[in-house]
Amino acid sequence: MSIEWVNQAIDDLRAWGRAREVEVDADEVRLLCDYASDYLNVNELGDFTPETFDELLLSIYPRKVIAPPESAPETVAAARTLVDYLAEAAQVSGDTAARMRERLDDIAPRMSEALADTSNFGMAKSLFSSIGPESLEQSIAIPSGELPDLGEAPCDCPGCTPLPAVRLAAPEELRAALAGVPMLAEEPLQAGGDPLDAWARRVAHLLEQDTGGAVTGSAALDEGLYDLFDMIYRLQVRVPVTVIGEYLDELAGEGEVDLAAVLGRLERTGLLRVAGDRAELTPLGAWGLREHYLSLGVDAPQAPDLAESDALGLIEGLLDGVPTEIAEDDISRWLSGRDAGEAAAELLAAASGAPAVARGIAITIVDRLGSEAEPAVRGYLEDQELRPHAIHWLAARKLPAPPLTQDELLWVSVDMLALAMPAAEEDPEIFAENMAASGPPAHLIEEMWRVDHPDVVEVLELLGRSIPDGTVAKAARKAAFKARSRSIR
């Protein structure tokens, strides 16, 4: 998926909604765009057709998205809003928009039935809805959508708040970008030597010296620039400008901050860029901040370009933790360098014998590939751990596939729940809510202890702690005891 066009589309849609006082369900529209991009070759808003909504709402949603049937009207309403925007923004013709609305009128009464029909479910959805929709379909962490808190600066102690690894542009790209920095047109860098060294000194001066308001127009705001840029660097995602505004308001105290003016002045420095209602560090900004950290003796790791790694390096890099936008770009570029069969073969080879979370990442990426990867996937039907995933992949594409045995069904149940364990430990309340809504049935849990899976005991103990239903939780604890006893013998 090309994350950039989706992000830009959502930013533009939000602005369109605010201008017209139209309520926009941005999260639901983002999901529509994400799935259209992943599965329907939609690479820009203008690629949407009436048939796109048929596939999305009656095929892909029922298979991929864990949602109750009664949520269908909300999704259809979000689709209608998207169509309104497509028409007003001239992304589609008036005739096409009219046909889209007719198609949505037809879809609306049918979508609830499609969501409720278990025969439509993909294997992952039907078995493992307990771990939540994001964990099922995206084993790479996705931002929650909550606004980051820029109210307090993090502790300055590197041991307490280690810096995340940051992706840097190539030096030649950075040197070329210096020519486009407005500030440097008026205050050129010192001549001689590598211009990037001079840029690093300029960044250190802006962040550490008493600039007296020369940067933002306010001495108080200039004093807080180090903390502001430090926090944006640590977040590694685009930050809503409203959040930056709230932070600047706190620095200003009683004074009123002209946010647009301050952001404009910060853009002039070459450290920040603003797109729509969000802001992020420029490549020069990220490079300059990292150089400043290094000069202070702070460990500032550099993230490798995962698109240039082999399959194992890609998986290990994603496991180390990569912001979602960067991860999506890495995966897309990694896949673009291989045909589908080659990519599937490399990923599945790396997944064979790997821990559940690594296997889950590999399977998630393979799930993006089309039927041309069939020979490579079919080759792993003989691999005990990958066979259930291969069967699901084939069946989801309506390709010939053997049925799952009961033992394989149990094994993949444990495997998918093992994939969810890190997220469950990080946010046990959300996991418990998902379990309450659609956890595995008691009869399935009671049999899990028989599964020859390295994580079976931990999975059953997690279920025993998390399932709100006391009877089912007790069954999970009993099964965990049996599994533990079985492994001892």
C-alpha positions in Angstrom: 0.0 0.0 0.0 1.2 3.5 -0.8 0.7 5.1 2.6 1.4 8.6 1.3 -1.7 9.0 -1.0 -3.9 7.6 1.7 -2.6 10.0 4.3 -3.0 13.0 2.0 -6.5 11.9 1.0 -7.5 11.7 4.7 -5.9 15.1 5.4 -7.8 16.7 2.4 -11.1 15.0 3.4 -10.8 16.3 7.0 -10.3 19.8 5.7 -13.2 19.4 3.3 -15.4 18.3 6.1 -14.4 21.2 8.4 -15.1 23.7 5.6 -18.6 22.4 5.1 -19.4 21.4 8.7 -19.7 17.8 7.5 -18.9 15.1 10.0 -16.2 12.8 8.6 -15.5 9.4 10.0 -11.8 9.6 9.0 -10.9 6.2 10.6 -13.5 4.4 8.6 -12.6 6.1 5.4 -8.9 5.4 6.0 -9.8 1.7 6.3 -11.7 1.9 3.0 -8.7 3.5 1.3 -6.2 1.1 2.9 -8.1 -2.0 1.8 -8.8 -0.6 -1.6 -5.1 0.1 -2.0 -4.0 -3.3 -0.6 -6.4 -5.5 -2.5 -8.0 -3.6 -5.4 -5.2 -1.8 -7.1 -6.5 1.6 -6.1 -3.5 3.9 -6.1 -5.3 7.3 -5.9 -8.7 8.5 -5.2 -9.6 8.7 -8.8 -9.2 5.0 -9.1 -12.4 4.3 -7.1 -15.2 2.9 -9.1 -18.8 1.7 -8.2 -17.4 -1.8 -8.4 -14.7 -0.9 -5.9 -17.4 -0.5 -3.2 -19.0 -3.8 -4.1 -15.7 -5.6 -3.5 -14.8 -3.6 -0.4 -18.1 -3.8 1.5 -19.5 -7.2 0.5 -16.3 -9.2 0.1 -13.2 -7.7 1.7 -14.8 -6.2 4.8 -16.7 -9.5 5.7 -13.4 -11.4 5.2 -11.0 -9.1 6.9 -12.7 -6.7 9.3 -13.9 -7.9 12.7 -17.1 -5.8 13.1 -20.6 -6.6 14.3 -23.3 -6.7 11.6 -25.0 -3.6 13.2 -21.9 -1.5 12.3 -22.7 -1.8 8.6 -24.7 1.5 8.4 -21.7 3.4 9.8 -19.4 1.9 7.2 -21.8 2.6 4.4 -22.3 6.2 5.7 -18.5 6.7 5.6 -18.5 5.4 2.0 -21.2 7.9 1.1 -19.2 10.7 2.6 -16.2 9.6 0.6 -18.3 9.6 -2.6 -19.5 13.1 -1.8 -15.9 14.2 -1.4 -14.8 12.4 -4.6 -17.5 14.3 -6.6 -16.9 17.7 -5.1 -13.1 17.4 -5.5 -13.6 16.3 -9.2 -11.9 13.0 -8.5 -14.7 11.3 -10.3 -17.3 12.5 -12.7 -20.9 13.4 -11.7 -22.2 10.3 -13.5 -19.7 8.0 -11.8 -20.6 9.5 -8.4 -24.3 8.9 -9.1 -23.6 5.3 -10.0 -21.6 4.9 -6.8 -24.5 6.2 -4.7 -26.9 3.8 -6.5 -24.4 1.0 -5.7 -24.2 1.9 -2.1 -28.1 2.0 -1.9 -28.0 -1.6 -3.1 -25.1 -2.6 -0.7 -26.6 -1.0 2.4 -29.2 -3.7 3.3 -26.9 -6.5 2.2 -23.7 -5.6 4.1 -25.1 -6.5 7.6 -25.9 -10.0 6.3 -22.4 -10.3 4.8 -20.8 -9.4 8.1 -22.9 -11.9 9.9 -22.4 -14.8 7.4 -19.5 -16.9 8.8 -19.0 -18.5 5.5 -17.6 -15.1 4.3 -15.0 -15.0 7.0 -11.3 -15.4 6.3 -9.8 -18.1 8.5 -8.0 -15.5 10.7 -11.2 -13.6 11.3 -13.3 -16.6 12.0 -10.9 -18.1 14.5 -9.0 -15.2 16.1 -11.2 -12.2 16.4 -10.3 -12.2 20.1 -7.0 -10.4 19.3 -8.6 -7.5 17.6 -8.9 -6.4 14.0 -5.7 -4.5 13.9 -3.6 -7.3 15.3 -5.2 -9.8 12.9 -4.6 -8.0 9.7 -1.6 -5.9 10.6 1.1 -7.6 12.8 3.0 -4.3 12.5 1.9 -1.8 15.2 -0.5 0.8 14.0 -1.0 4.1 15.7 -4.1 4.2 17.9 -5.2 7.5 16.5 -4.9 9.3 19.8 -3.1 12.6 19.7 0.4 12.6 21.1 1.0 14.5 24.3 3.5 17.3 23.9 2.7 18.8 27.3 5.8 17.7 29.1 9.3 17.2 27.9 10.7 13.7 28.4 13.4 13.0 30.9 16.8 14.1 29.5 18.5 11.0 30.8 19.3 8.8 27.8 19.1 5.7 30.0 15.5 6.6 30.8 14.3 7.6 27.4 16.5 6.1 24.7 16.1 7.6 21.3 14.4 5.6 18.6 16.4 4.6 15.6 15.8 7.1 12.8 15.8 6.7 9.1 18.2 9.2 7.4 18.3 10.4 3.8 21.5 9.9 1.8 24.2 12.6 2.3 24.0 13.7 -1.4 20.2 14.2 -1.0 20.7 16.2 2.1 23.3 18.5 0.5 21.0 19.1 -2.4 18.1 19.9 0.0 20.2 22.7 1.6 19.7 24.8 -1.5 16.0 24.9 -0.8 16.1 26.1 2.8 14.7 29.7 2.9 16.7 30.6 6.0 19.9 29.8 4.3 19.2 32.2 1.4 19.3 35.1 3.9 21.9 33.6 6.3 24.2 31.4 4.3 26.2 28.6 5.9 29.8 29.2 6.6 31.8 28.5 3.5 34.5 25.8 3.3 34.4 22.2 4.3 31.3 19.9 4.2 28.1 22.0 4.1 26.4 19.3 6.2 28.9 20.0 9.1 28.0 23.7 8.9 24.3 22.7 8.8 24.8 20.7 12.0 26.3 23.7 13.7 23.4 25.9 12.6 20.9 23.4 14.0 22.7 23.3 17.3 22.7 27.1 17.5 18.9 27.2 16.8 18.1 24.6 19.5 20.6 25.5 22.2 21.5 29.2 22.0 19.6 32.2 23.2 18.1 33.3 19.9 15.8 35.9 21.5 12.8 35.2 19.3 14.7 35.3 16.0 13.4 31.9 15.1 9.7 32.0 16.1 9.2 35.7 16.7 8.9 35.0 20.5 11.8 34.6 22.9 9.6 32.3 25.1 8.9 30.0 22.2 12.5 30.0 21.0 13.5 28.7 24.5 11.2 25.7 24.1 12.4 24.7 20.6 14.7 21.9 21.8 11.9 20.1 23.6 9.5 20.6 20.8 11.8 19.1 18.1 13.1 16.5 20.5 9.5 15.2 21.0 8.7 15.2 17.3 11.9 13.3 16.6 11.0 10.7 19.2 7.4 10.3 17.9 8.6 9.6 14.3 5.1 10.3 12.9 3.4 13.3 11.5 2.0 15.4 14.4 -1.3 17.3 14.2 -0.5 21.0 14.1 -3.2 21.6 16.7 -1.1 19.6 19.2 1.9 21.7 18.4 -0.3 24.8 18.9 -1.4 23.5 22.3 2.3 23.0 23.3 3.3 26.5 22.1 0.3 28.0 24.0 1.7 26.5 27.2 5.1 28.0 26.5 3.6 31.4 25.7 1.7 31.5 29.0 -0.9 34.3 28.8 0.2 35.4 25.3 -1.7 34.3 22.2 0.2 32.3 19.7 -0.3 32.9 16.0 0.1 29.3 15.1 0.2 29.7 11.3 2.8 32.4 11.6 5.0 30.4 13.9 4.7 27.3 11.7 5.7 29.4 8.7 8.8 30.6 10.5 9.7 27.1 11.6 9.3 25.9 8.0 11.8 28.6 6.9 14.4 27.0 9.1 14.3 23.8 7.1 13.7 21.7 10.2 9.9 21.3 9.8 7.5 20.9 7.0 3.7 21.2 7.3 1.3 19.4 5.0 -2.4 20.1 5.6 -3.1 19.8 9.3 0.0 17.8 10.1 3.7 18.5 10.6 6.9 16.5 10.6 10.6 16.8 10.6 12.3 17.3 7.2 15.1 14.9 6.3 17.5 17.8 7.0 15.8 18.3 10.4 16.1 14.6 11.3 19.7 14.5 10.3 20.6 17.8 12.1 18.9 16.7 15.3 20.7 13.3 15.3 24.1 15.1 14.7 23.3 17.3 17.7 22.4 14.3 19.9 25.7 12.6 18.9 27.6 15.8 19.8 26.0 15.7 23.3 27.2 12.1 23.7 23.6 10.7 23.4 23.1 7.4 21.7 21.1 8.2 18.6 20.8 5.0 16.5 20.3 5.0 12.8 17.6 2.7 11.3 18.7 0.6 8.3 16.7 0.8 5.1 14.7 -2.4 5.4 13.9 -2.4 1.7 17.5 -3.3 1.0 17.5 -6.2 3.4 16.8 -9.9 2.7 13.5 -11.3 4.0 15.0 -12.2 7.4 16.4 -8.6 7.8 13.1 -7.1 6.8 11.2 -9.2 9.4 13.8 -8.6 12.2 13.8 -4.8 11.4 10.0 -4.7 11.7 10.2 -6.6 14.9 12.6 -4.0 16.3 9.8 -1.4 16.0 9.3 0.8 13.0 6.7 3.6 12.8 3.8 2.4 10.7 4.3 4.9 7.8 8.0 3.9 7.5 7.2 0.2 7.8 4.6 0.4 5.0 7.0 2.2 2.7 9.8 -0.3 3.5 7.4 -3.3 2.8 6.1 -1.7 -0.4 9.7 -1.0 -1.7 10.9 -4.4 -0.6 8.1 -6.1 -2.6 8.6 -3.9 -5.6 12.1 -5.3 -6.0 10.8 -8.8 -6.4 8.1 -10.7 -8.3 5.3 -12.2 -6.2 6.7 -15.7 -6.3 10.2 -14.7 -5.3 8.9 -12.5 -2.5 6.6 -15.3 -1.1 9.4 -17.9 -1.3 11.9 -15.6 0.6 9.4 -14.6 3.3 8.1 -18.1 3.9 11.6 -19.5 4.1 12.4 -16.9 6.7 9.2 -17.7 8.6 9.8 -21.4 8.7 10.8 -22.3 12.2 10.6 -18.7 13.4 8.8 -17.5 16.5 5.1 -16.8 16.2 5.4 -13.0 16.0 8.1 -13.2 13.2 6.0 -15.8 11.4 3.0 -13.5 11.7 4.8 -10.6 10.1 5.9 -12.8 7.2 2.4 -14.2 6.7 0.9 -10.7 6.8 3.2 -9.5 4.0 2.6 -12.7 1.9 -1.2 -12.0 2.3 -0.7 -8.9 0.2 0.5 -11.0 -2.8 -1.8 -12.1 -5.6 -2.4 -15.5 -7.1 0.8 -15.4 -9.1 2.6 -16.4 -5.9 0.6 -19.7 -5.7 3.5 -22.0 -6.6 5.7 -20.6 -3.9 2.9 -20.7 -1.3 1.8 -24.2 -2.3 5.3 -25.4 -1.8 4.9 -24.8 2.0 1.9 -27.2 2.4 4.5 -29.7 3.6 5.8 -27.4 6.3 3.9 -28.2 9.6 3.9 -24.7 10.9 3.1 -22.9 7.7 0.7 -25.4 6.2 -2.5 -23.9 7.9 -1.5 -20.4 6.8 -0.8 -21.6 3.3 -4.2 -23.3 3.2 -5.9 -20.1 4.3 -3.9 -18.1 1.6 -5.0 -20.5 -1.1 -8.6 -20.7 0.0 -8.9 -16.9 0.3 -8.0 -16.6 -3.4 -10.4 -19.4 -4.4 -7.5 -21.6 -5.4 -7.5 -25.4 -4.8 -6.6 -26.1 -1.2 -6.9 -29.1 1.2 -9.2 -28.8 4.1 -7.8 -28.0 7.6 -7.8 -31.0 9.9 -8.9 -30.5 13.5 -5.3 -30.7 14.7 -4.3 -28.0 12.3 -7.2 -25.9 13.3 -6.1 -26.0 16.9 -2.5 -25.4 16.1 -3.2 -22.3 14.1 -5.6 -21.1 16.8 -2.7 -21.2 19.3 -0.3 -19.7 16.7 -2.5 -16.6 16.0 -3.1 -16.0 19.7 0.7 -16.3 20.3 1.1 -13.5 17.7 -1.2 -11.4 19.8 0.6 -11.9 23.1 2.9 -8.8 22.9 0.0 -6.5 22.2 -2.1 -8.2 24.9 0.6 -7.7 27.5 0.9 -4.0 26.5 -2.8 -3.3 26.7 -4.5 -6.1 28.6 -7.8 -4.2 29.0 -8.3 -3.9 25.2 -7.4 -7.6 24.8 -9.9 -8.5 27.5 -12.6 -6.4 25.7 -12.0 -8.2 22.4 -12.1 -11.5 24.2 -15.4 -10.7 25.7 -16.8 -9.7 22.4 -15.6 -12.6 20.3 -13.2 -14.9 22.1 -12.6 -18.5 21.2 -15.4 -20.9 22.4 -14.8 -23.0 25.5 -14.8 -26.3 23.6 -11.9 -25.0 21.4 -9.9 -23.8 24.4 -10.4 -27.1 26.3 -8.6 -28.9 23.4 -5.7 -26.5 22.9 -3.5 -28.2 25.5 -3.0 -31.0 23.1 -1.3 -28.8 20.5 2.4 -29.2 20.0 3.2 -25.5 19.9 6.0 -23.9 21.8 3.8 -21.1 23.1 0.7 -23.1 24.1 1.2 -22.8 27.8 1.7 -19.0 27.6 -1.3 -18.6 25.3 -3.6 -20.6 27.6 -2.4 -18.7 30.7 -3.0 -15.4 28.9 -6.6 -16.6 28.1 -7.1 -17.7 31.7 -6.1 -14.2 32.9 -8.0 -12.3 30.2 -11.3 -13.9 29.4 -14.1 -12.1 31.4 -16.4 -15.2 31.4 -15.4 -17.1 34.6 -16.3 -20.5 33.2 -14.3 -20.1 30.0 -11.4 -18.6 31.9 -11.4 -21.6 34.2 -11.3 -23.9 31.2 -8.3 -22.0 29.9 -6.5 -22.3 33.2 -7.2 -26.1 33.4 -6.0 -26.5 29.8 -2.8 -24.5 30.7 -2.2 -26.9 33.6 -2.6 -29.9 31.3 -0.3 -28.4 28.7 2.4 -27.7 31.3 2.1 -31.2 32.7 2.3 -32.7 29.2 5.5 -30.8 28.5 7.1 -32.0 31.8 6.5 -35.7 31.0 
